[in-house]
Amino acid sequence: MLKSHKTNLVVKYMLTQVLECICPDTPYTSNGTWESVVFDDENFEKPCDELYEYGVYMVTNVEALKKFREERNALLDKSDKYTILDYPHNSELDKQNWIEYRQDLRDLSRTARPTLDEDGNLKDVEWPVIPSK
């Protein structure tokens, strides 16, 4: 009985975290499941299941997301010099490739779903190809 009670508390806590992530400061009632969530404001539309699942991902992969942002930001920092107006690119195409690479890095935060392997290494991210210099 104690294990079941602890499990229910963990599930309710996770639901609270997810709802705070996807619907911050929005009052609701629930018996601890996503299906039972009812928002106090009857005009507030319940988010779709996909958004809830994304919230679960965000809450359960905090360290992977942190590591992903660190690695992505380091790649952006390394490539800053290639977007300076007076950087001596060989062609306009080279310059454009660097601009697109950096945009692809920024866009990854919307598309990638990084996780960590058992050794704490980042996985499940398809990094854009670094343009030739």
Residue pairs with C-beta under 8 A, 6 or more apart in sequence:
8 32
11 32
11 33
12 30
12 32
14 56
14 59
14 60
15 30
15 32
15 33
15 34
15 37
17 55
17 59
18 34
18 52
18 55
18 56
18 58
18 59
19 26
19 28
19 37
19 55
21 55
21 58
21 59
22 47
22 51
22 52
22 54
22 55
23 39
23 44
23 47
26 39
26 40
26 41
26 44
27 39
27 40
27 41
28 37
28 38
28 39
28 40
29 37
29 38
29 40
30 36
30 37
30 38
34 49
34 52
37 46
38 46
39 46
57 113
58 65
61 113
61 114
61 115
61 116
63 116
63 120
64 114
64 115
64 116
64 122
65 114
67 114
67 116
67 122
68 108
68 109
68 112
68 114
68 122
68 125
69 109
71 122
72 105
72 108
72 109
75 105
75 127
76 102
76 105
76 106
79 98
79 101
79 102
79 105
79 130
81 87
82 89
82 95
82 98
82 131
82 133
83 95
83 98
83 99
83 102
87 95
89 95
89 98
94 131
94 132
97 131
97 132
98 131
101 128
101 129
101 130
101 131
104 128
105 127
105 128
108 125
108 127
108 128
112 124
112 125
112 126
113 124
114 122
114 123
114 124
114 125
115 122
115 123
115 124
116 122
116 123
117 123
